[in-house]
């Protein structure tokens, strides 16, 4: 299975949660907090659920709390895809 990329995640965010008019997802947004981009916890829960279904992985119940930026969510997802940590273990943390 291919790894999750920034364009992949931005597409999922738009599909799952919509794109806020004030959100500029075309720039360098990897380290911008999701709430600053206009995405709330419900939007992230929908996106995490979609990632889990599409990629056949489990990110854990606290994925939304741990992954507060696009970079953190991508790293968490790719760690689960490559087996770098147990899916519910919480070894991957926001930097």
PDB file of N, CA, C and O in Angstrom:
ATOM      1  N   UNK A   1       0.848  -1.174   0.000  1.00  0.00           N
ATOM      2  CA  UNK A   1       0.000   0.000   0.000  1.00  0.00           C
ATOM      3  C   UNK A   1       0.892   1.234   0.000  1.00  0.00           C
ATOM      4  O   UNK A   1       1.843   1.310   0.778  1.00  0.00           O
ATOM      5  N   UNK A   2       0.595   2.199  -0.862  1.00  0.00           N
ATOM      6  CA  UNK A   2       1.395   3.430  -0.887  1.00  0.00           C
ATOM      7  C   UNK A   2       1.204   4.241   0.396  1.00  0.00           C
ATOM      8  O   UNK A   2       0.191   4.119   1.085  1.00  0.00           O
ATOM      9  N   UNK A   3       2.190   5.058   0.691  1.00  0.00           N
ATOM     10  CA  UNK A   3       2.128   5.912   1.871  1.00  0.00           C
ATOM     11  C   UNK A   3       1.221   7.111   1.602  1.00  0.00           C
ATOM     12  O   UNK A   3       0.992   7.481   0.450  1.00  0.00           O
ATOM     13  N   UNK A   4       0.711   7.707   2.668  1.00  0.00           N
ATOM     14  CA  UNK A   4      -0.126   8.902   2.570  1.00  0.00           C
ATOM     15  C   UNK A   4       0.771  10.103   2.305  1.00  0.00           C
ATOM     16  O   UNK A   4       1.786  10.286   2.977  1.00  0.00           O
ATOM     17  N   UNK A   5       0.400  10.915   1.335  1.00  0.00           N
ATOM     18  CA  UNK A   5       1.156  12.112   0.991  1.00  0.00           C
ATOM     19  C   UNK A   5       0.341  13.356   1.348  1.00  0.00           C
ATOM     20  O   UNK A   5      -0.845  13.263   1.661  1.00  0.00           O
ATOM     21  N   UNK A   6       0.984  14.506   1.297  1.00  0.00           N
ATOM     22  CA  UNK A   6       0.283  15.764   1.572  1.00  0.00           C
ATOM     23  C   UNK A   6      -0.887  15.956   0.609  1.00  0.00           C
ATOM     24  O   UNK A   6      -1.995  16.239   1.064  1.00  0.00           O
ATOM     25  N   UNK A   7      -0.686  15.812  -0.710  1.00  0.00           N
ATOM     26  CA  UNK A   7      -1.838  15.971  -1.610  1.00  0.00           C
ATOM     27  C   UNK A   7      -2.968  14.975  -1.315  1.00  0.00           C
ATOM     28  O   UNK A   7      -4.146  15.318  -1.416  1.00  0.00           O
ATOM     29  N   UNK A   8      -2.599  13.738  -0.950  1.00  0.00           N
ATOM     30  CA  UNK A   8      -3.620  12.744  -0.587  1.00  0.00           C
ATOM     31  C   UNK A   8      -4.443  13.228   0.600  1.00  0.00           C
ATOM     32  O   UNK A   8      -5.672  13.170   0.576  1.00  0.00           O
ATOM     33  N   UNK A   9      -3.761  13.706   1.639  1.00  0.00           N
ATOM     34  CA  UNK A   9      -4.458  14.156   2.841  1.00  0.00           C
ATOM     35  C   UNK A   9      -5.337  15.365   2.547  1.00  0.00           C
ATOM     36  O   UNK A   9      -6.471  15.432   3.021  1.00  0.00           O
ATOM     37  N   UNK A  10      -4.833  16.313   1.777  1.00  0.00           N
ATOM     38  CA  UNK A  10      -5.633  17.499   1.464  1.00  0.00           C
ATOM     39  C   UNK A  10      -6.883  17.125   0.679  1.00  0.00           C
ATOM     40  O   UNK A  10      -7.946  17.709   0.890  1.00  0.00           O
ATOM     41  N   UNK A  11      -6.764  16.160  -0.219  1.00  0.00           N
ATOM     42  CA  UNK A  11      -7.935  15.672  -0.948  1.00  0.00           C
ATOM     43  C   UNK A  11      -8.937  15.050   0.010  1.00  0.00           C
ATOM     44  O   UNK A  11     -10.135  15.318  -0.083  1.00  0.00           O
ATOM     45  N   UNK A  12      -8.455  14.219   0.935  1.00  0.00           N
ATOM     46  CA  UNK A  12      -9.347  13.595   1.919  1.00  0.00           C
ATOM     47  C   UNK A  12     -10.020  14.638   2.798  1.00  0.00           C
ATOM     48  O   UNK A  12     -11.212  14.524   3.085  1.00  0.00           O
ATOM     49  N   UNK A  13      -9.281  15.645   3.228  1.00  0.00           N
ATOM     50  CA  UNK A  13      -9.876  16.705   4.047  1.00  0.00           C
ATOM     51  C   UNK A  13     -11.003  17.404   3.299  1.00  0.00           C
ATOM     52  O   UNK A  13     -12.072  17.651   3.856  1.00  0.00           O
ATOM     53  N   UNK A  14     -10.755  17.716   2.042  1.00  0.00           N
ATOM     54  CA  UNK A  14     -11.790  18.388   1.243  1.00  0.00           C
ATOM     55  C   UNK A  14     -13.007  17.495   1.053  1.00  0.00           C
ATOM     56  O   UNK A  14     -14.141  17.968   1.124  1.00  0.00           O
ATOM     57  N   UNK A  15     -12.783  16.217   0.813  1.00  0.00           N
ATOM     58  CA  UNK A  15     -13.893  15.289   0.585  1.00  0.00           C
ATOM     59  C   UNK A  15     -14.672  14.997   1.863  1.00  0.00           C
ATOM     60  O   UNK A  15     -15.898  14.896   1.831  1.00  0.00           O
ATOM     61  N   UNK A  16     -13.977  14.863   2.978  1.00  0.00           N
ATOM     62  CA  UNK A  16     -14.626  14.467   4.239  1.00  0.00           C
ATOM     63  C   UNK A  16     -15.207  15.636   5.007  1.00  0.00           C
ATOM     64  O   UNK A  16     -16.229  15.499   5.679  1.00  0.00           O
ATOM     65  N   UNK A  17     -14.562  16.781   4.911  1.00  0.00           N
ATOM     66  CA  UNK A  17     -14.955  17.884   5.778  1.00  0.00           C
ATOM     67  C   UNK A  17     -15.262  19.167   5.030  1.00  0.00           C
ATOM     68  O   UNK A  17     -15.713  20.143   5.630  1.00  0.00           O
ATOM     69  N   UNK A  18     -15.027  19.176   3.750  1.00  0.00           N
ATOM     70  CA  UNK A  18     -15.219  20.408   3.001  1.00  0.00           C
ATOM     71  C   UNK A  18     -14.013  21.313   3.168  1.00  0.00           C
ATOM     72  O   UNK A  18     -13.090  21.019   3.926  1.00  0.00           O
ATOM     73  N   UNK A  19     -14.044  22.402   2.454  1.00  0.00           N
ATOM     74  CA  UNK A  19     -12.940  23.358   2.527  1.00  0.00           C
ATOM     75  C   UNK A  19     -13.507  24.685   2.982  1.00  0.00           C
ATOM     76  O   UNK A  19     -14.348  25.280   2.308  1.00  0.00           O
ATOM     77  N   UNK A  20     -13.043  25.141   4.125  1.00  0.00           N
ATOM     78  CA  UNK A  20     -13.486  26.429   4.641  1.00  0.00           C
ATOM     79  C   UNK A  20     -13.031  27.518   3.675  1.00  0.00           C
ATOM     80  O   UNK A  20     -11.929  27.456   3.131  1.00  0.00           O
ATOM     81  N   UNK A  21     -13.893  28.521   3.468  1.00  0.00           N
ATOM     82  CA  UNK A  21     -13.530  29.613   2.572  1.00  0.00           C
ATOM     83  C   UNK A  21     -12.266  30.320   3.034  1.00  0.00           C
ATOM     84  O   UNK A  21     -11.484  30.800   2.213  1.00  0.00           O
ATOM     85  N   UNK A  22     -12.065  30.387   4.339  1.00  0.00           N
ATOM     86  CA  UNK A  22     -10.890  31.081   4.862  1.00  0.00           C
ATOM     87  C   UNK A  22      -9.632  30.211   4.852  1.00  0.00           C
ATOM     88  O   UNK A  22      -8.534  30.720   5.078  1.00  0.00           O
ATOM     89  N   UNK A  23      -9.773  28.919   4.597  1.00  0.00           N
ATOM     90  CA  UNK A  23      -8.625  28.013   4.620  1.00  0.00           C
ATOM     91  C   UNK A  23      -7.861  28.083   3.308  1.00  0.00           C
ATOM     92  O   UNK A  23      -8.443  27.952   2.231  1.00  0.00           O
ATOM     93  N   UNK A  24      -6.567  28.287   3.405  1.00  0.00           N
ATOM     94  CA  UNK A  24      -5.702  28.277   2.236  1.00  0.00           C
ATOM     95  C   UNK A  24      -4.925  26.974   2.254  1.00  0.00           C
ATOM     96  O   UNK A  24      -3.868  26.880   2.879  1.00  0.00           O
ATOM     97  N   UNK A  25      -5.450  25.974   1.569  1.00  0.00           N
ATOM     98  CA  UNK A  25      -4.802  24.664   1.540  1.00  0.00           C
ATOM     99  C   UNK A  25      -3.819  24.540   0.386  1.00  0.00           C
ATOM    100  O   UNK A  25      -3.268  23.462   0.162  1.00  0.00           O
ATOM    101  N   UNK A  26      -3.592  25.597  -0.335  1.00  0.00           N
ATOM    102  CA  UNK A  26      -2.687  25.536  -1.478  1.00  0.00           C
ATOM    103  C   UNK A  26      -1.250  25.868  -1.098  1.00  0.00           C
ATOM    104  O   UNK A  26      -0.328  25.564  -1.855  1.00  0.00           O
ATOM    105  N   UNK A  27      -1.047  26.479   0.049  1.00  0.00           N
ATOM    106  CA  UNK A  27       0.302  26.841   0.473  1.00  0.00           C
ATOM    107  C   UNK A  27       0.967  25.715   1.238  1.00  0.00           C
ATOM    108  O   UNK A  27       0.562  24.555   1.155  1.00  0.00           O
ATOM    109  N   UNK A  28       1.994  26.083   1.982  1.00  0.00           N
ATOM    110  CA  UNK A  28       2.718  25.130   2.821  1.00  0.00           C
ATOM    111  C   UNK A  28       1.965  24.993   4.138  1.00  0.00           C
ATOM    112  O   UNK A  28       2.159  25.789   5.057  1.00  0.00           O
ATOM    113  N   UNK A  29       1.107  23.982   4.226  1.00  0.00           N
ATOM    114  CA  UNK A  29       0.215  23.838   5.379  1.00  0.00           C
ATOM    115  C   UNK A  29       0.575  22.655   6.271  1.00  0.00           C
ATOM    116  O   UNK A  29      -0.160  22.353   7.211  1.00  0.00           O
ATOM    117  N   UNK A  30       1.668  21.990   6.004  1.00  0.00           N
ATOM    118  CA  UNK A  30       2.007  20.775   6.746  1.00  0.00           C
ATOM    119  C   UNK A  30       2.111  20.991   8.248  1.00  0.00           C
ATOM    120  O   UNK A  30       1.767  20.100   9.025  1.00  0.00           O
ATOM    121  N   UNK A  31       2.579  22.153   8.665  1.00  0.00           N
ATOM    122  CA  UNK A  31       2.792  22.400  10.088  1.00  0.00           C
ATOM    123  C   UNK A  31       1.792  23.389  10.688  1.00  0.00           C
ATOM    124  O   UNK A  31       1.995  23.888  11.795  1.00  0.00           O
ATOM    125  N   UNK A  32       0.722  23.669   9.961  1.00  0.00           N
ATOM    126  CA  UNK A  32      -0.334  24.554  10.456  1.00  0.00           C
ATOM    127  C   UNK A  32      -1.369  23.691  11.174  1.00  0.00           C
ATOM    128  O   UNK A  32      -1.817  22.676  10.641  1.00  0.00           O
ATOM    129  N   UNK A  33      -1.742  24.096  12.373  1.00  0.00           N
ATOM    130  CA  UNK A  33      -2.719  23.328  13.152  1.00  0.00           C
ATOM    131  C   UNK A  33      -4.040  23.221  12.388  1.00  0.00           C
ATOM    132  O   UNK A  33      -4.463  24.158  11.710  1.00  0.00           O
ATOM    133  N   UNK A  34      -4.676  22.059  12.515  1.00  0.00           N
ATOM    134  CA  UNK A  34      -5.944  21.850  11.824  1.00  0.00           C
ATOM    135  C   UNK A  34      -6.978  22.904  12.203  1.00  0.00           C
ATOM    136  O   UNK A  34      -7.728  23.369  11.344  1.00  0.00           O
ATOM    137  N   UNK A  35      -7.027  23.287  13.477  1.00  0.00           N
ATOM    138  CA  UNK A  35      -8.018  24.295  13.872  1.00  0.00           C
ATOM    139  C   UNK A  35      -7.739  25.639  13.206  1.00  0.00           C
ATOM    140  O   UNK A  35      -8.678  26.374  12.901  1.00  0.00           O
ATOM    141  N   UNK A  36      -6.475  25.976  12.974  1.00  0.00           N
ATOM    142  CA  UNK A  36      -6.133  27.207  12.266  1.00  0.00           C
ATOM    143  C   UNK A  36      -6.524  27.127  10.790  1.00  0.00           C
ATOM    144  O   UNK A  36      -6.739  28.150  10.140  1.00  0.00           O
ATOM    145  N   UNK A  37      -6.612  25.907  10.272  1.00  0.00           N
ATOM    146  CA  UNK A  37      -7.048  25.704   8.888  1.00  0.00           C
ATOM    147  C   UNK A  37      -8.573  25.663   8.774  1.00  0.00           C
ATOM    148  O   UNK A  37      -9.116  25.604   7.671  1.00  0.00           O
ATOM    149  N   UNK A  38      -9.255  25.694   9.913  1.00  0.00           N
ATOM    150  CA  UNK A  38     -10.713  25.697   9.902  1.00  0.00           C
ATOM    151  C   UNK A  38     -11.346  24.333  10.068  1.00  0.00           C
ATOM    152  O   UNK A  38     -12.548  24.183   9.853  1.00  0.00           O
ATOM    153  N   UNK A  39     -10.555  23.325  10.450  1.00  0.00           N
ATOM    154  CA  UNK A  39     -11.086  21.973  10.621  1.00  0.00           C
ATOM    155  C   UNK A  39     -11.216  21.648  12.105  1.00  0.00           C
ATOM    156  O   UNK A  39     -10.240  21.714  12.852  1.00  0.00           O
ATOM    157  N   UNK A  40     -12.433  21.296  12.526  1.00  0.00           N
ATOM    158  CA  UNK A  40     -12.670  20.959  13.927  1.00  0.00           C
ATOM    159  C   UNK A  40     -12.498  19.460  14.153  1.00  0.00           C
ATOM    160  O   UNK A  40     -12.177  18.713  13.228  1.00  0.00           O
ATOM    161  N   UNK A  41     -12.716  19.032  15.392  1.00  0.00           N
ATOM    162  CA  UNK A  41     -12.489  17.627  15.736  1.00  0.00           C
ATOM    163  C   UNK A  41     -13.430  16.686  14.984  1.00  0.00           C
ATOM    164  O   UNK A  41     -13.037  15.567  14.656  1.00  0.00           O
ATOM    165  N   UNK A  42     -14.649  17.109  14.706  1.00  0.00           N
ATOM    166  CA  UNK A  42     -15.572  16.265  13.944  1.00  0.00           C
ATOM    167  C   UNK A  42     -15.058  16.046  12.522  1.00  0.00           C
ATOM    168  O   UNK A  42     -15.120  14.933  12.000  1.00  0.00           O
ATOM    169  N   UNK A  43     -14.556  17.098  11.905  1.00  0.00           N
ATOM    170  CA  UNK A  43     -13.986  16.977  10.565  1.00  0.00           C
ATOM    171  C   UNK A  43     -12.797  16.024  10.577  1.00  0.00           C
ATOM    172  O   UNK A  43     -12.630  15.223   9.657  1.00  0.00           O
ATOM    173  N   UNK A  44     -11.978  16.108  11.611  1.00  0.00           N
ATOM    174  CA  UNK A  44     -10.815  15.223  11.702  1.00  0.00           C
ATOM    175  C   UNK A  44     -11.221  13.790  11.984  1.00  0.00           C
ATOM    176  O   UNK A  44     -10.609  12.862  11.457  1.00  0.00           O
ATOM    177  N   UNK A  45     -12.243  13.592  12.808  1.00  0.00           N
ATOM    178  CA  UNK A  45     -12.742  12.229  13.044  1.00  0.00           C
ATOM    179  C   UNK A  45     -13.214  11.599  11.740  1.00  0.00           C
ATOM    180  O   UNK A  45     -12.936  10.428  11.477  1.00  0.00           O
ATOM    181  N   UNK A  46     -13.922  12.366  10.928  1.00  0.00           N
ATOM    182  CA  UNK A  46     -14.366  11.858   9.626  1.00  0.00           C
ATOM    183  C   UNK A  46     -13.176  11.518   8.735  1.00  0.00           C
ATOM    184  O   UNK A  46     -13.174  10.491   8.057  1.00  0.00           O
ATOM    185  N   UNK A  47     -12.171  12.378   8.739  1.00  0.00           N
ATOM    186  CA  UNK A  47     -10.989  12.153   7.909  1.00  0.00           C
ATOM    187  C   UNK A  47     -10.198  10.943   8.395  1.00  0.00           C
ATOM    188  O   UNK A  47      -9.773  10.118   7.586  1.00  0.00           O
ATOM    189  N   UNK A  48      -9.996  10.828   9.707  1.00  0.00           N
ATOM    190  CA  UNK A  48      -9.281   9.675  10.264  1.00  0.00           C
ATOM    191  C   UNK A  48     -10.036   8.389   9.945  1.00  0.00           C
ATOM    192  O   UNK A  48      -9.420   7.387   9.582  1.00  0.00           O
ATOM    193  N   UNK A  49     -11.355   8.405  10.075  1.00  0.00           N
ATOM    194  CA  UNK A  49     -12.158   7.227   9.729  1.00  0.00           C
ATOM    195  C   UNK A  49     -11.987   6.829   8.279  1.00  0.00           C
ATOM    196  O   UNK A  49     -11.892   5.644   7.960  1.00  0.00           O
ATOM    197  N   UNK A  50     -11.948   7.811   7.408  1.00  0.00           N
ATOM    198  CA  UNK A  50     -11.757   7.540   5.980  1.00  0.00           C
ATOM    199  C   UNK A  50     -10.365   6.973   5.710  1.00  0.00           C
ATOM    200  O   UNK A  50     -10.214   6.048   4.913  1.00  0.00           O
ATOM    201  N   UNK A  51      -9.354   7.524   6.372  1.00  0.00           N
ATOM    202  CA  UNK A  51      -7.991   6.998   6.219  1.00  0.00           C
ATOM    203  C   UNK A  51      -7.952   5.542   6.671  1.00  0.00           C
ATOM    204  O   UNK A  51      -7.380   4.692   5.988  1.00  0.00           O
ATOM    205  N   UNK A  52      -8.558   5.257   7.814  1.00  0.00           N
ATOM    206  CA  UNK A  52      -8.556   3.886   8.326  1.00  0.00           C
ATOM    207  C   UNK A  52      -9.243   2.936   7.350  1.00  0.00           C
ATOM    208  O   UNK A  52      -8.755   1.829   7.121  1.00  0.00           O
ATOM    209  N   UNK A  53     -10.355   3.347   6.779  1.00  0.00           N
ATOM    210  CA  UNK A  53     -11.064   2.492   5.802  1.00  0.00           C
ATOM    211  C   UNK A  53     -10.268   2.337   4.509  1.00  0.00           C
ATOM    212  O   UNK A  53     -10.068   1.224   4.024  1.00  0.00           O
ATOM    213  N   UNK A  54      -9.819   3.457   3.960  1.00  0.00           N
ATOM    214  CA  UNK A  54      -9.126   3.421   2.665  1.00  0.00           C
ATOM    215  C   UNK A  54      -7.794   2.679   2.726  1.00  0.00           C
ATOM    216  O   UNK A  54      -7.417   1.991   1.777  1.00  0.00           O
ATOM    217  N   UNK A  55      -7.087   2.820   3.840  1.00  0.00           N
ATOM    218  CA  UNK A  55      -5.753   2.232   3.956  1.00  0.00           C
ATOM    219  C   UNK A  55      -5.736   0.929   4.752  1.00  0.00           C
ATOM    220  O   UNK A  55      -4.696   0.277   4.847  1.00  0.00           O
ATOM    221  N   UNK A  56      -6.875   0.546   5.322  1.00  0.00           N
ATOM    222  CA  UNK A  56      -6.958  -0.718   6.051  1.00  0.00           C
ATOM    223  C   UNK A  56      -6.108  -0.754   7.307  1.00  0.00           C
ATOM    224  O   UNK A  56      -5.522  -1.784   7.639  1.00  0.00           O
ATOM    225  N   UNK A  57      -6.041   0.374   8.006  1.00  0.00           N
ATOM    226  CA  UNK A  57      -5.231   0.462   9.223  1.00  0.00           C
ATOM    227  C   UNK A  57      -6.087   0.975  10.373  1.00  0.00           C
ATOM    228  O   UNK A  57      -7.218   1.418  10.176  1.00  0.00           O
ATOM    229  N   UNK A  58      -5.535   0.908  11.559  1.00  0.00           N
ATOM    230  CA  UNK A  58      -6.187   1.465  12.757  1.00  0.00           C
ATOM    231  C   UNK A  58      -5.223   2.472  13.361  1.00  0.00           C
ATOM    232  O   UNK A  58      -4.086   2.131  13.689  1.00  0.00           O
ATOM    233  N   UNK A  59      -5.673   3.705  13.508  1.00  0.00           N
ATOM    234  CA  UNK A  59      -4.811   4.759  14.034  1.00  0.00           C
ATOM    235  C   UNK A  59      -4.967   4.957  15.531  1.00  0.00           C
ATOM    236  O   UNK A  59      -4.154   5.645  16.149  1.00  0.00           O
ATOM    237  N   UNK A  60      -5.979   4.378  16.115  1.00  0.00           N
ATOM    238  CA  UNK A  60      -6.198   4.516  17.551  1.00  0.00           C
ATOM    239  C   UNK A  60      -7.233   5.574  17.864  1.00  0.00           C
ATOM    240  O   UNK A  60      -7.457   6.501  17.087  1.00  0.00           O
ATOM    241  N   UNK A  61      -7.855   5.417  19.011  1.00  0.00           N
ATOM    242  CA  UNK A  61      -8.925   6.322  19.413  1.00  0.00           C
ATOM    243  C   UNK A  61      -8.446   7.746  19.668  1.00  0.00           C
ATOM    244  O   UNK A  61      -9.234   8.688  19.584  1.00  0.00           O
ATOM    245  N   UNK A  62      -7.177   7.912  19.975  1.00  0.00           N
ATOM    246  CA  UNK A  62      -6.662   9.247  20.278  1.00  0.00           C
ATOM    247  C   UNK A  62      -5.917   9.885  19.106  1.00  0.00           C
ATOM    248  O   UNK A  62      -5.154  10.831  19.302  1.00  0.00           O
ATOM    249  N   UNK A  63      -6.129   9.384  17.903  1.00  0.00           N
ATOM    250  CA  UNK A  63      -5.418   9.904  16.733  1.00  0.00           C
ATOM    251  C   UNK A  63      -5.681  11.388  16.518  1.00  0.00           C
ATOM    252  O   UNK A  63      -4.764  12.136  16.180  1.00  0.00           O
ATOM    253  N   UNK A  64      -6.919  11.819  16.710  1.00  0.00           N
ATOM    254  CA  UNK A  64      -7.250  13.229  16.496  1.00  0.00           C
ATOM    255  C   UNK A  64      -6.535  14.110  17.520  1.00  0.00           C
ATOM    256  O   UNK A  64      -6.105  15.216  17.193  1.00  0.00           O
ATOM    257  N   UNK A  65      -6.408  13.634  18.735  1.00  0.00           N
ATOM    258  CA  UNK A  65      -5.705  14.401  19.770  1.00  0.00           C
ATOM    259  C   UNK A  65      -4.203  14.453  19.507  1.00  0.00           C
ATOM    260  O   UNK A  65      -3.561  15.473  19.760  1.00  0.00           O
ATOM    261  N   UNK A  66      -3.641  13.356  19.001  1.00  0.00           N
ATOM    262  CA  UNK A  66      -2.192  13.285  18.768  1.00  0.00           C
ATOM    263  C   UNK A  66      -1.771  14.019  17.513  1.00  0.00           C
ATOM    264  O   UNK A  66      -0.702  14.628  17.479  1.00  0.00           O
ATOM    265  N   UNK A  67      -2.587  13.970  16.492  1.00  0.00           N
ATOM    266  CA  UNK A  67      -2.218  14.548  15.200  1.00  0.00           C
ATOM    267  C   UNK A  67      -2.906  15.898  15.034  1.00  0.00           C
ATOM    268  O   UNK A  67      -4.031  15.970  14.540  1.00  0.00           O
ATOM    269  N   UNK A  68      -2.240  16.948  15.441  1.00  0.00           N
ATOM    270  CA  UNK A  68      -2.852  18.275  15.411  1.00  0.00           C
ATOM    271  C   UNK A  68      -2.511  19.071  14.158  1.00  0.00           C
ATOM    272  O   UNK A  68      -3.043  20.161  13.947  1.00  0.00           O
ATOM    273  N   UNK A  69      -1.621  18.526  13.323  1.00  0.00           N
ATOM    274  CA  UNK A  69      -1.247  19.175  12.064  1.00  0.00           C
ATOM    275  C   UNK A  69      -1.279  18.141  10.948  1.00  0.00           C
ATOM    276  O   UNK A  69      -1.241  16.939  11.215  1.00  0.00           O
ATOM    277  N   UNK A  70      -1.349  18.598   9.695  1.00  0.00           N
ATOM    278  CA  UNK A  70      -1.280  17.638   8.593  1.00  0.00           C
ATOM    279  C   UNK A  70      -0.020  16.766   8.645  1.00  0.00           C
ATOM    280  O   UNK A  70      -0.094  15.562   8.397  1.00  0.00           O
ATOM    281  N   UNK A  71       1.131  17.360   8.963  1.00  0.00           N
ATOM    282  CA  UNK A  71       2.368  16.573   9.031  1.00  0.00           C
ATOM    283  C   UNK A  71       2.244  15.457  10.072  1.00  0.00           C
ATOM    284  O   UNK A  71       2.634  14.318   9.816  1.00  0.00           O
ATOM    285  N   UNK A  72       1.703  15.787  11.240  1.00  0.00           N
ATOM    286  CA  UNK A  72       1.564  14.794  12.306  1.00  0.00           C
ATOM    287  C   UNK A  72       0.624  13.669  11.895  1.00  0.00           C
ATOM    288  O   UNK A  72       0.892  12.506  12.197  1.00  0.00           O
ATOM    289  N   UNK A  73      -0.478  13.992  11.210  1.00  0.00           N
ATOM    290  CA  UNK A  73      -1.412  12.955  10.770  1.00  0.00           C
ATOM    291  C   UNK A  73      -0.787  12.082   9.688  1.00  0.00           C
ATOM    292  O   UNK A  73      -0.991  10.868   9.677  1.00  0.00           O
ATOM    293  N   UNK A  74      -0.042  12.680   8.793  1.00  0.00           N
ATOM    294  CA  UNK A  74       0.650  11.910   7.753  1.00  0.00           C
ATOM    295  C   UNK A  74       1.685  10.980   8.391  1.00  0.00           C
ATOM    296  O   UNK A  74       1.772   9.809   8.021  1.00  0.00           O
ATOM    297  N   UNK A  75       2.462  11.487   9.339  1.00  0.00           N
ATOM    298  CA  UNK A  75       3.468  10.654  10.007  1.00  0.00           C
ATOM    299  C   UNK A  75       2.818   9.515  10.784  1.00  0.00           C
ATOM    300  O   UNK A  75       3.311   8.387  10.760  1.00  0.00           O
ATOM    301  N   UNK A  76       1.722   9.801  11.468  1.00  0.00           N
ATOM    302  CA  UNK A  76       0.997   8.781  12.218  1.00  0.00           C
ATOM    303  C   UNK A  76       0.471   7.700  11.277  1.00  0.00           C
ATOM    304  O   UNK A  76       0.601   6.507  11.552  1.00  0.00           O
ATOM    305  N   UNK A  77      -0.118   8.127  10.174  1.00  0.00           N
ATOM    306  CA  UNK A  77      -0.659   7.186   9.190  1.00  0.00           C
ATOM    307  C   UNK A  77       0.443   6.336   8.583  1.00  0.00           C
ATOM    308  O   UNK A  77       0.317   5.113   8.510  1.00  0.00           O
ATOM    309  N   UNK A  78       1.514   6.968   8.151  1.00  0.00           N
ATOM    310  CA  UNK A  78       2.591   6.230   7.494  1.00  0.00           C
ATOM    311  C   UNK A  78       3.318   5.302   8.460  1.00  0.00           C
ATOM    312  O   UNK A  78       3.802   4.245   8.056  1.00  0.00           O
ATOM    313  N   UNK A  79       3.400   5.687   9.731  1.00  0.00           N
ATOM    314  CA  UNK A  79       3.985   4.787  10.730  1.00  0.00           C
ATOM    315  C   UNK A  79       3.121   3.538  10.881  1.00  0.00           C
ATOM    316  O   UNK A  79       3.644   2.430  10.997  1.00  0.00           O
ATOM    317  N   UNK A  80       1.811   3.713  10.880  1.00  0.00           N
ATOM    318  CA  UNK A  80       0.910   2.556  10.967  1.00  0.00           C
ATOM    319  C   UNK A  80       1.015   1.692   9.715  1.00  0.00           C
ATOM    320  O   UNK A  80       0.975   0.465   9.800  1.00  0.00           O
ATOM    321  N   UNK A  81       1.150   2.327   8.560  1.00  0.00           N
ATOM    322  CA  UNK A  81       1.254   1.577   7.304  1.00  0.00           C
ATOM    323  C   UNK A  81       2.532   0.757   7.223  1.00  0.00           C
ATOM    324  O   UNK A  81       2.537  -0.336   6.656  1.00  0.00           O
ATOM    325  N   UNK A  82       3.607   1.274   7.781  1.00  0.00           N
ATOM    326  CA  UNK A  82       4.896   0.582   7.695  1.00  0.00           C
ATOM    327  C   UNK A  82       5.177  -0.283   8.910  1.00  0.00           C
ATOM    328  O   UNK A  82       6.214  -0.942   8.984  1.00  0.00           O
ATOM    329  N   UNK A  83       4.246  -0.282   9.872  1.00  0.00           N
ATOM    330  CA  UNK A  83       4.441  -1.090  11.070  1.00  0.00           C
ATOM    331  C   UNK A  83       5.466  -0.516  12.019  1.00  0.00           C
ATOM    332  O   UNK A  83       6.045  -1.246  12.824  1.00  0.00           O
ATOM    333  N   UNK A  84       5.702   0.793  11.936  1.00  0.00           N
ATOM    334  CA  UNK A  84       6.710   1.423  12.780  1.00  0.00           C
ATOM    335  C   UNK A  84       6.304   1.498  14.241  1.00  0.00           C
ATOM    336  O   UNK A  84       7.151   1.692  15.113  1.00  0.00           O
ATOM    337  N   UNK A  85       5.009   1.347  14.517  1.00  0.00           N
ATOM    338  CA  UNK A  85       4.546   1.315  15.901  1.00  0.00           C
ATOM    339  C   UNK A  85       3.226   0.577  15.945  1.00  0.00           C
ATOM    340  O   UNK A  85       2.529   0.501  14.934  1.00  0.00           O
ATOM    341  N   UNK A  86       2.868   0.034  17.092  1.00  0.00           N
ATOM    342  CA  UNK A  86       1.558  -0.603  17.228  1.00  0.00           C
ATOM    343  C   UNK A  86       0.465   0.437  17.046  1.00  0.00           C
ATOM    344  O   UNK A  86       0.564   1.537  17.591  1.00  0.00           O
ATOM    345  N   UNK A  87      -0.576   0.108  16.289  1.00  0.00           N
ATOM    346  CA  UNK A  87      -1.594   1.081  15.911  1.00  0.00           C
ATOM    347  C   UNK A  87      -2.252   1.768  17.085  1.00  0.00           C
ATOM    348  O   UNK A  87      -2.583   2.949  16.979  1.00  0.00           O
ATOM    349  N   UNK A  88      -2.454   1.101  18.179  1.00  0.00           N
ATOM    350  CA  UNK A  88      -3.104   1.741  19.325  1.00  0.00           C
ATOM    351  C   UNK A  88      -2.096   2.133  20.395  1.00  0.00           C
ATOM    352  O   UNK A  88      -2.485   2.554  21.484  1.00  0.00           O
ATOM    353  N   UNK A  89      -0.810   2.002  20.103  1.00  0.00           N
ATOM    354  CA  UNK A  89       0.199   2.200  21.122  1.00  0.00           C
ATOM    355  C   UNK A  89       0.554   3.626  21.434  1.00  0.00           C
ATOM    356  O   UNK A  89       0.967   3.914  22.557  1.00  0.00           O
ATOM    357  N   UNK A  90       0.413   4.537  20.490  1.00  0.00           N
ATOM    358  CA  UNK A  90       0.699   5.928  20.771  1.00  0.00           C
ATOM    359  C   UNK A  90       2.167   6.296  20.720  1.00  0.00           C
ATOM    360  O   UNK A  90       2.560   7.296  21.321  1.00  0.00           O
ATOM    361  N   UNK A  91       2.998   5.525  20.023  1.00  0.00           N
ATOM    362  CA  UNK A  91       4.420   5.842  19.973  1.00  0.00           C
ATOM    363  C   UNK A  91       4.710   7.041  19.087  1.00  0.00           C
ATOM    364  O   UNK A  91       5.686   7.757  19.315  1.00  0.00           O
ATOM    365  N   UNK A  92       3.879   7.268  18.083  1.00  0.00           N
ATOM    366  CA  UNK A  92       4.093   8.426  17.214  1.00  0.00           C
ATOM    367  C   UNK A  92       3.383   9.617  17.839  1.00  0.00           C
ATOM    368  O   UNK A  92       2.175   9.572  18.075  1.00  0.00           O
ATOM    369  N   UNK A  93       4.107  10.646  18.098  1.00  0.00           N
ATOM    370  CA  UNK A  93       3.545  11.830  18.749  1.00  0.00           C
ATOM    371  C   UNK A  93       3.808  13.055  17.897  1.00  0.00           C
ATOM    372  O   UNK A  93       4.739  13.091  17.092  1.00  0.00           O
ATOM    373  N   UNK A  94       2.963  14.062  18.095  1.00  0.00           N
ATOM    374  CA  UNK A  94       3.156  15.355  17.457  1.00  0.00           C
ATOM    375  C   UNK A  94       4.502  15.928  17.882  1.00  0.00           C
ATOM    376  O   UNK A  94       4.865  15.855  19.056  1.00  0.00           O
ATOM    377  N   UNK A  95       5.226  16.482  16.960  1.00  0.00           N
ATOM    378  CA  UNK A  95       6.533  17.064  17.291  1.00  0.00           C
ATOM    379  C   UNK A  95       6.410  18.526  17.566  1.00  0.00           C
ATOM    380  O   UNK A  95       7.408  19.184  17.862  1.00  0.00           O
TER     381      UNK A  95
END
